Amino acid sequence: MIPPRLVAAAAIVAGAPFLVWPAFVNGYPLLFSDTGAFLAQTLVPLMIWDKPWVYGPLLHLFHWRLTLWLPVAAQALLLSHLLWLTGRVVWGRRPFAHVGLCAAAGLLTTAPYTIGLLMPDVFTPALVLCLFLLGFGADRLGRGEMVWAFLVATLGIAAHLSHLPVAAALVVLGLLLRRTLRPVVRMASPLVAALLVLLGTNLVGHGTLSLSPHGSTFLLARLQDDGPAARTIAALCPERGWYLCDFVDRMPMDSDLFLWERDSPMNRDTAGNDLFLGGVLLSAEAREIVSETIRREPVAVARAMIVNALRQLTIMRAGDTLGWDHVDVAVGTRIRQYFPEGEVARFEASGQAQGTLLASLSPLLPWHPLIVALSVPLALFGAWRAQRRGHVRSVALVLIVLGGAAANAFASGALSKPHHRYQARVAWLIPVAATMVFFPAPSRRRVEEPAATTRVAA
């Protein structure tokens, strides 16, 4: 008889390639312009002003200046393992079902475009699954597996600032579902640990005890794009003496252009001089303008956030991570400087570099939002049916996944800017959850938690 652990390992390994197959089509890991900044965190090394010092070191833990395929393999195995653990909690040990689930997620959803991409986006679905495991899987997982879920969730939350509100929302949701202290403490502990990681790394790297030393710059970019901050600047200038008073006639402007365009007010002054680390230089003024804007127009700010969050919920295609814009300059520079010639050759021969990747995958992309849209009512129906049958964990999985998707839309859309990539990174969990709850384990495998059915509302 094959040992259960060997069966589990084989299922996890067999499921992993389905979760990153676009990287194989590309001939190289999927890259985004920001990937270069995360590589630079350890290769240069640099404390990037707008990015936590977490994902870059994790990349280095696996690539060691040899190849970026190793981090992709690690990401694939990580998510396959978390899906396996989630399956263990919801429907028991089902190795063939696990491989089938990974194959379906890989072929029908945006999962492989997130997991095969070297960006901290991979941790958005990971933290959602980990918090579910911590809150609802304690009696079906071993102590080591629970510690692993805690560590992954901690690093995942700390890896991207948008993950903080997502995790906080899920902890609140967990409290509403469980109504007991111990599982909620387990869910909250990675959030607390992540806060300590961010405070510590920013104190060492930026000399300030802050979660995001310059995060106000991003919120200013969002609020001036929406209009309230632009109106505040126009109303209070030139009396307040803000640097941005000289650019009042150019606002509102697109938030991405405000942050990254070379001739934007943040990156070039009125004399035409380039500003080095303009986001850092502007952060103190940004805090003041944001505070004043919220005081002056709280309703307009709230309305804009709601509109942006709702828009973010509806856009989730994977195509915006398959192009070549800025990738060669931002990422190729690091690869050519720090990696072997063979790795450089693979990078330059990739489908992204040749401009063929998007065209080769584009027939599949329009189906992803439709599959998610169809999966939402399926997941809710499955949760309703599971509630009636006493399958508490199935109900919790659906609510945690839907809550995570909603919180992600707010964290990215309302606080930054709606982009397909932001919702695509987590929306694929909805079809996965729908599949798990709609095809539950046979009743003989079900072991219920005592009195738990009274603590979860559908």
C-alpha positions as CSV (number, residue, x, y, z in Angstrom):
1,M,0.0,0.0,0.0
2,I,1.3,3.4,-0.9
3,P,1.9,5.7,2.1
4,P,-0.7,8.5,2.3
5,R,2.1,11.1,2.5
6,L,3.6,9.9,-0.7
7,V,0.2,10.0,-2.4
8,A,-0.3,13.5,-1.2
9,A,3.2,14.6,-2.4
10,A,2.6,13.0,-5.8
11,A,-0.8,14.8,-6.1
12,I,0.7,18.2,-5.2
13,V,3.6,17.8,-7.6
14,A,1.2,16.6,-10.4
15,G,-1.1,19.5,-9.9
16,A,1.6,22.2,-9.9
17,P,2.4,22.4,-13.7
18,F,-1.2,23.1,-14.5
19,L,-1.0,26.2,-12.3
20,V,1.9,27.8,-14.3
21,W,1.5,26.4,-17.8
22,P,1.5,29.9,-19.6
23,A,5.1,30.2,-18.4
24,F,5.9,27.1,-20.4
25,V,4.1,28.6,-23.5
26,N,6.2,31.7,-22.9
27,G,9.4,29.8,-22.6
28,Y,10.2,31.8,-19.5
29,P,8.5,32.9,-16.3
30,L,5.9,35.6,-16.8
31,L,7.3,39.0,-15.9
32,F,5.9,42.5,-15.1
33,S,7.8,45.7,-15.0
34,D,7.7,45.8,-11.2
35,T,9.5,42.4,-11.1
36,G,12.7,44.3,-11.8
37,A,12.3,46.3,-8.6
38,F,11.8,43.2,-6.5
39,L,14.9,41.6,-8.0
40,A,16.8,44.8,-7.2
41,Q,15.8,44.6,-3.6
42,T,18.5,41.9,-3.0
43,L,20.7,42.1,-6.2
44,V,21.7,45.7,-5.9
45,P,20.6,45.8,-3.0
46,L,17.9,48.5,-2.7
47,M,15.2,49.5,-0.3
48,I,12.5,50.4,-2.9
49,W,10.5,53.4,-1.6
50,D,7.1,52.0,-2.6
51,K,7.5,48.3,-2.0
52,P,7.8,46.2,1.2
53,W,11.2,44.4,1.5
54,V,9.6,40.9,1.5
55,Y,8.9,39.5,-1.9
56,G,12.4,40.4,-3.3
57,P,14.2,38.4,-0.6
58,L,11.8,35.5,-1.2
59,L,12.7,35.5,-4.9
60,H,16.4,35.4,-4.0
61,L,15.8,32.5,-1.7
62,F,15.1,30.4,-4.8
63,H,16.8,32.0,-7.8
64,W,20.3,32.6,-6.3
65,R,21.3,34.5,-9.5
66,L,20.9,31.2,-11.5
67,T,17.5,31.1,-13.0
68,L,14.0,32.6,-12.4
69,W,12.4,29.2,-13.1
70,L,13.1,28.1,-9.6
71,P,10.8,30.8,-8.0
72,V,8.1,29.9,-10.5
73,A,8.4,26.2,-9.5
74,A,8.2,27.3,-5.8
75,Q,5.1,29.3,-6.4
76,A,3.4,26.5,-8.3
77,L,4.1,24.0,-5.5
78,L,3.1,26.5,-2.9
79,L,-0.4,27.0,-4.3
80,S,-0.9,23.4,-5.2
81,H,0.0,22.5,-1.6
82,L,-2.5,25.1,-0.2
83,L,-5.2,23.8,-2.5
84,W,-4.4,20.3,-1.3
85,L,-4.7,21.4,2.3
86,T,-8.0,23.2,1.6
87,G,-9.3,20.1,-0.1
88,R,-8.3,18.0,2.9
89,V,-10.4,20.3,5.1
90,V,-13.4,20.5,2.8
91,W,-13.6,17.1,1.1
92,G,-10.9,14.9,2.5
93,R,-7.9,13.2,0.8
94,R,-8.8,13.0,-2.8
95,P,-5.6,13.0,-4.9
96,F,-7.3,12.6,-8.3
97,A,-9.8,15.3,-7.5
98,H,-6.9,17.6,-6.5
99,V,-5.1,17.1,-9.8
100,G,-8.4,17.6,-11.7
101,L,-9.1,20.8,-9.7
102,C,-5.6,22.2,-10.5
103,A,-6.1,21.3,-14.2
104,A,-9.5,23.0,-14.3
105,A,-8.2,26.1,-12.5
106,G,-5.2,26.2,-14.8
107,L,-7.1,25.8,-18.0
108,L,-10.3,27.8,-17.2
109,T,-9.3,30.6,-14.8
110,T,-6.7,33.3,-14.3
111,A,-4.8,31.2,-11.7
112,P,-1.8,30.3,-13.9
113,Y,-1.4,33.9,-15.0
114,T,-1.0,34.9,-11.4
115,I,1.0,31.9,-10.1
116,G,3.3,31.9,-13.1
117,L,4.0,35.6,-12.7
118,L,6.9,36.7,-10.6
119,M,5.0,39.3,-8.5
120,P,3.7,39.3,-5.0
121,D,0.2,38.9,-6.5
122,V,0.7,35.2,-6.0
123,F,0.2,35.8,-2.2
124,T,-3.3,37.2,-2.5
125,P,-4.9,33.9,-3.1
126,A,-2.4,32.2,-0.8
127,L,-3.3,34.4,2.2
128,V,-7.1,33.8,1.6
129,L,-6.6,30.1,1.6
130,C,-4.2,30.2,4.6
131,L,-6.6,32.3,6.7
132,F,-9.4,29.8,5.9
133,L,-7.2,27.0,7.0
134,L,-6.2,28.7,10.2
135,G,-9.8,29.6,11.1
136,F,-11.6,26.4,10.0
137,G,-9.0,23.6,9.5
138,A,-7.4,23.1,12.9
139,D,-9.0,19.7,13.6
140,R,-8.2,18.3,10.2
141,L,-4.6,19.5,9.8
142,G,-1.4,18.7,11.7
143,R,0.4,21.2,13.9
144,G,3.2,21.6,11.3
145,E,0.7,22.3,8.6
146,M,-1.0,25.0,10.7
147,V,2.4,26.6,11.4
148,W,3.1,26.5,7.7
149,A,-0.2,28.2,7.0
150,F,0.7,30.9,9.6
151,L,4.1,31.5,8.0
152,V,2.8,31.7,4.5
153,A,0.0,34.0,5.5
154,T,2.4,36.3,7.4
155,L,4.8,36.7,4.5
156,G,1.9,37.0,2.1
157,I,0.2,39.8,4.0
158,A,3.5,41.7,4.4
159,A,4.5,41.2,0.7
160,H,2.0,43.8,-0.6
161,L,0.3,46.7,1.3
162,S,-3.0,45.9,-0.3
163,H,-3.0,42.6,1.6
164,L,-3.3,44.4,4.9
165,P,-7.0,45.4,4.5
166,V,-7.8,42.1,2.8
167,A,-6.5,40.2,5.8
168,A,-8.2,42.5,8.3
169,A,-11.5,42.1,6.5
170,L,-11.2,38.3,6.6
171,V,-10.4,38.3,10.3
172,V,-13.6,40.3,10.9
173,L,-15.5,37.8,8.7
174,G,-14.0,35.0,10.6
175,L,-15.1,36.5,13.9
176,L,-18.7,36.8,12.5
177,L,-18.6,33.2,11.3
178,R,-16.9,31.4,14.3
179,R,-17.9,33.6,17.2
180,T,-15.3,32.0,19.4
181,L,-11.9,33.4,20.3
182,R,-9.3,30.7,19.5
183,P,-9.9,30.3,15.7
184,V,-10.1,34.1,15.3
185,V,-6.9,34.5,17.1
186,R,-5.3,32.0,14.8
187,M,-6.6,34.0,11.8
188,A,-5.4,37.3,13.3
189,S,-2.0,36.2,14.3
190,P,-0.4,36.4,10.8
191,L,-1.8,39.9,10.4
192,V,-0.1,41.0,13.6
193,A,3.1,39.2,12.6
194,A,3.0,40.9,9.2
195,L,2.6,44.3,10.8
196,L,5.7,43.7,12.9
197,V,7.6,42.6,9.8
198,L,6.7,45.8,8.0
199,L,7.4,48.0,10.9
200,G,10.8,46.3,11.4
201,T,11.9,46.4,7.8
202,N,10.9,50.0,7.3
203,L,12.7,51.0,10.5
204,V,15.9,49.4,9.3
205,G,15.6,50.3,5.6
206,H,13.9,53.7,5.8
207,G,14.7,54.8,9.3
208,T,11.1,55.2,10.3
209,L,8.7,53.1,12.3
210,S,5.9,53.0,9.8
211,L,3.8,50.5,7.9
212,S,4.2,52.5,4.7
213,P,6.5,55.5,5.0
214,H,5.4,57.0,1.7
215,G,2.0,55.4,1.1
216,S,0.3,58.8,1.2
217,T,1.7,59.5,-2.2
218,F,-0.4,56.7,-3.7
219,L,-3.6,57.8,-2.0
220,L,-3.0,61.4,-3.2
221,A,-2.6,60.0,-6.8
222,R,-5.9,58.2,-6.5
223,L,-7.8,61.2,-4.9
224,Q,-6.6,63.8,-7.4
225,D,-7.5,61.4,-10.2
226,D,-11.0,61.1,-8.8
227,G,-11.2,64.9,-8.3
228,P,-11.5,65.7,-4.6
229,A,-7.8,66.2,-4.0
230,A,-7.5,68.3,-7.3
231,R,-10.3,70.5,-6.0
232,T,-8.6,70.8,-2.6
233,I,-5.3,71.9,-4.2
234,A,-7.1,74.4,-6.5
235,A,-9.1,75.9,-3.6
236,L,-6.1,76.3,-1.1
237,C,-3.4,77.3,-3.5
238,P,-1.2,79.3,-3.6
239,E,-1.8,80.3,0.0
240,R,-0.7,76.8,1.4
241,G,2.6,77.0,-0.4
242,W,2.4,73.4,-1.6
243,Y,4.8,72.2,-4.3
244,L,1.8,70.9,-6.3
245,C,0.3,74.4,-6.4
246,D,2.5,75.0,-9.5
247,F,0.7,72.1,-11.3
248,V,-2.9,72.9,-10.4
249,D,-3.8,73.4,-14.1
250,R,-2.7,69.8,-14.9
251,M,-4.9,68.1,-12.4
252,P,-6.9,65.9,-12.2
253,M,-4.7,63.5,-14.2
254,D,-4.6,59.7,-14.5
255,S,-3.1,58.3,-11.3
256,D,-0.7,56.0,-13.1
257,L,0.6,58.9,-15.1
258,F,0.9,61.0,-11.9
259,L,3.0,58.3,-10.2
260,W,5.2,57.0,-13.1
261,E,5.2,59.3,-16.1
262,R,8.6,60.9,-16.4
263,D,7.2,64.5,-16.9
264,S,4.5,64.2,-14.2
265,P,4.5,66.7,-11.4
266,M,5.9,64.0,-9.1
267,N,8.9,63.3,-11.3
268,R,9.8,66.6,-12.9
269,D,9.5,70.2,-11.5
270,T,8.4,73.3,-13.3
271,A,11.9,74.1,-14.4
272,G,12.1,70.8,-16.2
273,N,14.5,69.2,-13.8
274,D,14.1,65.5,-13.1
275,L,13.2,64.7,-9.5
276,F,15.0,61.6,-8.0
277,L,12.6,59.7,-5.7
278,G,9.8,62.2,-6.3
279,G,7.3,60.0,-4.4
280,V,9.5,60.2,-1.3
281,L,10.0,64.0,-1.6
282,L,6.3,64.5,-2.0
283,S,5.0,62.1,0.8
284,A,4.9,64.7,3.6
285,E,2.9,67.1,1.4
286,A,0.8,64.3,0.2
287,R,-0.2,63.4,3.8
288,E,-1.3,67.0,4.4
289,I,-3.3,67.2,1.1
290,V,-5.0,63.8,1.7
291,S,-6.0,64.8,5.2
292,E,-7.3,68.1,4.1
293,T,-9.2,66.5,1.2
294,I,-11.0,64.0,3.5
295,R,-11.9,66.8,5.9
296,R,-13.3,68.9,3.1
297,E,-15.1,66.3,1.0
298,P,-15.7,63.1,3.0
299,V,-18.8,62.1,1.0
300,A,-17.1,62.6,-2.4
301,V,-14.1,60.6,-1.2
302,A,-16.3,57.8,0.0
303,R,-18.3,57.8,-3.2
304,A,-15.2,57.6,-5.4
305,M,-13.9,54.7,-3.4
306,I,-17.1,52.8,-3.7
307,V,-17.3,53.4,-7.4
308,N,-13.7,52.3,-7.9
309,A,-14.1,49.2,-5.8
310,L,-17.3,48.2,-7.7
311,R,-15.5,48.7,-11.0
312,Q,-12.6,46.6,-9.8
313,L,-15.0,43.8,-9.0
314,T,-15.9,43.6,-12.7
315,I,-12.5,43.6,-14.4
316,M,-10.3,40.6,-14.1
317,R,-8.8,39.6,-17.4
318,A,-5.2,38.4,-17.5
319,G,-3.9,40.1,-20.6
320,D,-2.3,43.1,-18.9
321,T,0.5,40.9,-17.5
322,L,1.4,39.3,-20.9
323,G,2.9,42.3,-22.7
324,W,6.4,43.7,-23.0
325,D,5.8,47.3,-21.8
326,H,8.8,48.4,-19.8
327,V,9.8,44.8,-19.0
328,D,13.0,44.8,-21.0
329,V,14.3,48.0,-19.3
330,A,13.0,47.2,-15.8
331,V,13.7,43.5,-15.6
332,G,16.0,42.8,-18.5
333,T,18.6,45.2,-17.0
334,R,18.8,43.1,-13.8
335,I,18.9,39.8,-15.6
336,R,21.7,40.8,-18.0
337,Q,23.7,42.3,-15.1
338,Y,23.4,39.5,-12.5
339,F,22.4,36.2,-14.2
340,P,24.3,33.8,-16.4
341,E,24.4,34.1,-20.2
342,G,22.1,31.1,-20.6
343,E,19.4,32.7,-18.5
344,V,19.7,36.0,-20.5
345,A,19.3,34.0,-23.7
346,R,16.1,32.3,-22.4
347,F,14.7,35.7,-21.3
348,E,15.4,37.3,-24.7
349,A,13.9,34.3,-26.5
350,S,10.6,34.3,-24.5
351,G,7.2,34.9,-26.0
352,Q,6.9,38.1,-24.1
353,A,10.2,39.4,-25.5
354,Q,9.2,38.4,-29.0
355,G,5.8,39.9,-28.7
356,T,3.9,36.7,-29.5
357,L,2.7,35.6,-26.0
358,L,-0.4,37.7,-25.8
359,A,-1.6,36.7,-29.3
360,S,-1.1,33.0,-28.6
361,L,-3.1,33.1,-25.4
362,S,-5.7,35.8,-26.2
363,P,-8.4,33.2,-27.3
364,L,-8.6,32.0,-23.8
365,L,-8.7,35.3,-21.9
366,P,-12.4,36.4,-22.6
367,W,-13.7,33.3,-20.9
368,H,-12.2,34.0,-17.5
369,P,-14.7,36.7,-16.4
370,L,-17.6,34.7,-17.7
371,I,-16.5,31.6,-15.7
372,V,-16.2,33.7,-12.5
373,A,-19.6,35.2,-13.1
374,L,-21.2,31.8,-13.5
375,S,-19.3,30.5,-10.5
376,V,-20.7,33.0,-8.0
377,P,-24.3,31.8,-8.0
378,L,-23.0,28.2,-8.2
379,A,-20.8,28.8,-5.1
380,L,-23.7,30.4,-3.2
381,F,-26.1,27.6,-4.1
382,G,-23.5,25.1,-3.0
383,A,-23.0,26.9,0.2
384,W,-26.8,27.0,0.8
385,R,-27.0,23.3,0.2
386,A,-23.9,22.6,2.4
387,Q,-25.4,24.6,5.2
388,R,-28.6,22.5,5.1
389,R,-26.4,19.3,5.2
390,G,-24.2,20.6,8.0
391,H,-21.1,20.9,5.9
392,V,-19.8,23.9,7.9
393,R,-16.4,24.2,6.3
394,S,-17.9,24.3,2.8
395,V,-20.0,27.3,3.8
396,A,-17.0,29.0,5.4
397,L,-14.8,28.4,2.3
398,V,-17.3,30.1,0.0
399,L,-17.8,33.1,2.3
400,I,-14.1,33.5,3.0
401,V,-13.3,33.4,-0.8
402,L,-16.1,35.8,-1.7
403,G,-15.1,38.1,1.2
404,G,-11.5,38.0,0.1
405,A,-12.5,38.9,-3.5
406,A,-14.6,41.9,-2.3
407,A,-11.9,43.1,0.1
408,N,-9.3,42.8,-2.6
409,A,-11.5,45.0,-4.9
410,F,-11.6,47.7,-2.2
411,A,-7.9,47.5,-1.3
412,S,-6.8,47.7,-4.9
413,G,-9.5,49.6,-6.7
414,A,-10.5,52.1,-4.1
415,L,-7.0,52.8,-2.7
416,S,-5.0,52.5,-5.8
417,K,-6.6,52.1,-9.3
418,P,-8.8,49.4,-10.9
419,H,-6.6,47.1,-13.0
420,H,-7.4,43.7,-14.5
421,R,-4.4,42.2,-12.8
422,Y,-5.5,43.1,-9.3
423,Q,-8.8,41.2,-9.4
424,A,-7.5,38.4,-11.6
425,R,-5.1,37.4,-8.9
426,V,-7.9,36.3,-6.5
427,A,-11.1,35.9,-8.6
428,W,-10.0,32.4,-9.7
429,L,-10.6,31.1,-6.2
430,I,-14.4,31.6,-6.7
431,P,-14.6,28.8,-9.3
432,V,-12.3,26.7,-7.2
433,A,-14.5,27.1,-4.1
434,A,-17.7,26.5,-6.2
435,T,-16.2,23.2,-7.4
436,M,-15.3,22.1,-3.9
437,V,-18.7,22.8,-2.4
438,F,-20.7,21.6,-5.3
439,F,-19.0,18.3,-5.4
440,P,-18.5,17.5,-1.7
441,A,-16.8,14.4,-0.3
442,P,-18.9,11.3,0.3
443,S,-20.7,11.4,3.6
444,R,-18.6,8.6,5.1
445,R,-15.6,11.0,4.9
446,R,-17.3,13.8,6.7
447,V,-16.3,14.5,10.3
448,E,-18.0,17.5,11.7
449,E,-16.8,19.9,14.3
450,P,-18.9,19.7,17.5
451,A,-21.6,22.4,17.7
452,A,-19.9,24.2,14.8
453,T,-23.1,24.4,12.7
454,T,-24.5,27.0,15.0
455,R,-21.5,29.3,14.5
456,V,-21.6,29.7,10.8
457,A,-24.4,31.5,8.9
458,A,-24.8,30.9,5.3
